[in-house]
Amino acid sequence: MSNPPQPTILPATKSSVQNCTSVSEYCPVDLTIYGYYPNLGANAFFCAFFALCLGIQLVLGIRYKTWTYLVALGFGCLGEAIGYVGRIMLHSNPWSSNGFEIQICCLIISPAFITAGVYLTLKHIALELGANFSRIRPKFYTWIFCLADLFSLIIQGAGGGLQLQPITALRCRMLATI
């Protein structure tokens, strides 16, 4: 009596996992974008931390009527909390494209709002310590640094857009010139 032939399981490769939606023997976690399950505890902690910071910022911003600062830090903390929700989604399914898109967008953009809040306070610190000690006028701090942040976000977005394009000779030349 002979044994029936066993099905052949081909090893997973980068090209064979393009349609994966969950972890299986054909779609191992090693071939996901990160190659591991994101840490649930750390991501839950940071999600809760930024949500708490958002709550504190709302209370203090309303109490002291610092509306611009409230908006800047509020959006930053909210975006960070949402970004870590995306990381938590990736813990349960590392192949989740929704979780990846949420976390990559929010965790890249949100720090720009937090730094904008820092730039707002930098102007007031310079005015308090003496504008004569500054090489540039304090009223320009926020504009200069926020425009620099915007420029860096545009560069990051352009890089992400290039990354999504298929590899072609034109793309290779574009990357070489950058």
C-alpha positions as CSV (number, residue, x, y, z in Angstrom):
1,M,0.0,0.0,0.0
2,S,1.5,3.3,-1.0
3,N,1.1,6.6,0.7
4,P,-0.9,9.3,-1.2
5,P,1.3,12.1,-2.5
6,Q,1.5,15.1,-0.1
7,P,0.8,18.5,-1.5
8,T,3.8,20.6,-2.0
9,I,3.9,23.8,0.0
10,L,6.0,26.4,-1.8
11,P,8.0,28.7,0.4
12,A,6.5,32.2,0.7
13,T,8.4,34.9,-1.2
14,K,8.0,38.6,-1.4
15,S,6.2,38.3,-4.8
16,S,3.9,35.5,-3.6
17,V,2.4,37.5,-0.7
18,Q,1.1,40.5,-2.5
19,N,-2.6,39.4,-1.9
20,C,-2.2,38.4,1.7
21,T,-4.8,39.7,4.2
22,S,-3.9,37.6,7.2
23,V,-1.1,35.5,8.7
24,S,-1.0,31.9,7.4
25,E,1.5,29.3,6.3
26,Y,1.5,31.0,2.9
27,C,1.6,34.5,4.3
28,P,4.0,34.4,7.3
29,V,4.5,37.4,9.6
30,D,8.2,37.6,8.6
31,L,7.2,38.9,5.2
32,T,4.9,41.7,6.5
33,I,6.1,45.3,6.2
34,Y,7.6,45.2,9.7
35,G,8.4,41.5,9.9
36,Y,6.9,41.1,13.4
37,Y,3.8,41.6,15.4
38,P,3.8,45.2,16.8
39,N,3.9,45.2,20.6
40,L,0.4,45.4,22.0
41,G,1.4,46.7,25.4
42,A,3.7,49.5,24.2
43,N,1.2,50.7,21.5
44,A,-1.7,50.6,23.9
45,F,0.3,52.6,26.4
46,F,1.2,55.3,23.8
47,C,-2.4,55.4,22.6
48,A,-3.7,56.0,26.1
49,F,-0.8,58.4,26.9
50,F,-1.6,60.6,23.8
51,A,-5.4,60.4,24.5
52,L,-4.7,61.5,28.1
53,C,-2.5,64.4,26.8
54,L,-5.3,65.4,24.5
55,G,-7.8,65.5,27.4
56,I,-5.4,67.6,29.5
57,Q,-4.6,69.9,26.6
58,L,-8.4,70.5,26.0
59,V,-9.0,71.3,29.6
60,L,-5.9,73.7,29.9
61,G,-6.5,75.2,26.5
62,I,-10.1,76.1,27.3
63,R,-9.3,77.3,30.8
64,Y,-6.4,79.6,29.8
65,K,-7.9,80.5,26.4
66,T,-4.8,79.5,24.4
67,W,-6.8,78.6,21.3
68,T,-4.0,78.4,18.7
69,Y,-1.8,76.3,21.0
70,L,-4.9,74.2,21.8
71,V,-5.6,73.4,18.2
72,A,-1.9,72.7,17.4
73,L,-1.3,70.3,20.3
74,G,-4.9,68.9,20.1
75,F,-4.5,67.8,16.5
76,G,-1.1,66.4,17.3
77,C,-2.2,64.4,20.3
78,L,-5.3,63.2,18.5
79,G,-3.3,62.1,15.4
80,E,-0.8,60.3,17.6
81,A,-3.5,58.4,19.5
82,I,-5.2,57.4,16.2
83,G,-1.8,56.3,14.8
84,Y,-1.2,54.0,17.7
85,V,-4.7,52.5,17.2
86,G,-3.4,51.6,13.7
87,R,-0.4,49.9,15.3
88,I,-2.8,48.0,17.6
89,M,-4.7,46.9,14.5
90,L,-1.4,45.6,13.1
91,H,-0.8,43.6,16.3
92,S,-3.9,41.6,15.6
93,N,-3.3,41.3,11.9
94,P,0.1,42.4,10.6
95,W,-1.2,42.2,7.0
96,S,-3.9,44.8,7.7
97,S,-3.6,47.5,5.0
98,N,-6.0,49.7,6.9
99,G,-4.0,49.5,10.1
100,F,-0.8,50.3,8.2
101,E,-2.2,53.2,6.3
102,I,-3.7,54.7,9.5
103,Q,-0.5,54.4,11.5
104,I,1.8,55.6,8.8
105,C,-0.2,58.7,7.9
106,C,-1.0,59.7,11.5
107,L,2.4,59.0,13.0
108,I,4.2,61.0,10.2
109,I,1.9,64.0,10.2
110,S,1.0,64.4,13.8
111,P,4.4,65.4,15.2
112,A,4.3,68.4,12.8
113,F,1.3,69.8,14.8
114,I,3.1,69.2,18.1
115,T,6.2,71.0,16.9
116,A,4.0,73.9,15.6
117,G,2.8,74.2,19.2
118,V,6.4,74.4,20.3
119,Y,7.2,77.0,17.7
120,L,4.2,79.1,19.0
121,T,5.7,79.1,22.5
122,L,9.2,79.8,21.2
123,K,8.1,83.2,20.0
124,H,6.8,84.1,23.5
125,I,9.9,82.8,25.2
126,A,12.1,84.9,23.0
127,L,9.9,88.0,23.6
128,E,10.1,87.4,27.4
129,L,13.8,86.9,27.4
130,G,14.5,89.8,25.1
131,A,14.0,90.0,21.4
132,N,17.4,91.8,21.1
133,F,19.1,88.4,21.8
134,S,17.5,86.8,18.7
135,R,19.1,86.9,15.2
136,I,15.6,87.0,13.7
137,R,12.5,88.7,14.8
138,P,10.5,86.4,17.1
139,K,7.3,87.0,15.1
140,F,8.9,85.1,12.3
141,Y,9.7,82.0,14.3
142,T,6.4,80.3,13.9
143,W,6.2,81.0,10.1
144,I,9.8,79.9,9.4
145,F,9.6,76.7,11.3
146,C,6.1,75.7,10.2
147,L,7.0,76.3,6.6
148,A,10.1,74.1,7.1
149,D,7.8,71.4,8.6
150,L,5.4,71.7,5.7
151,F,8.3,71.4,3.2
152,S,9.6,68.2,5.0
153,L,6.1,66.7,4.9
154,I,5.9,67.4,1.2
155,I,9.3,65.7,0.7
156,Q,8.1,62.7,2.7
157,G,4.9,62.5,0.7
158,A,6.8,62.7,-2.5
159,G,9.1,59.9,-1.3
160,G,6.1,57.8,-0.3
161,G,4.5,58.4,-3.8
162,L,7.8,57.3,-5.5
163,Q,7.9,54.2,-3.3
164,L,4.4,53.2,-4.5
165,Q,5.3,53.4,-8.2
166,P,6.5,50.3,-9.9
167,I,10.2,50.1,-10.5
168,T,11.0,51.4,-14.0
169,A,14.0,52.9,-15.7
170,L,12.4,56.4,-15.4
171,R,11.9,55.9,-11.6
172,C,15.6,54.8,-11.2
173,R,16.7,57.9,-13.0
174,M,14.4,60.1,-10.8
175,L,15.8,58.5,-7.6
176,A,19.4,58.9,-8.9
177,T,18.9,62.6,-9.5
178,I,17.3,63.1,-6.0
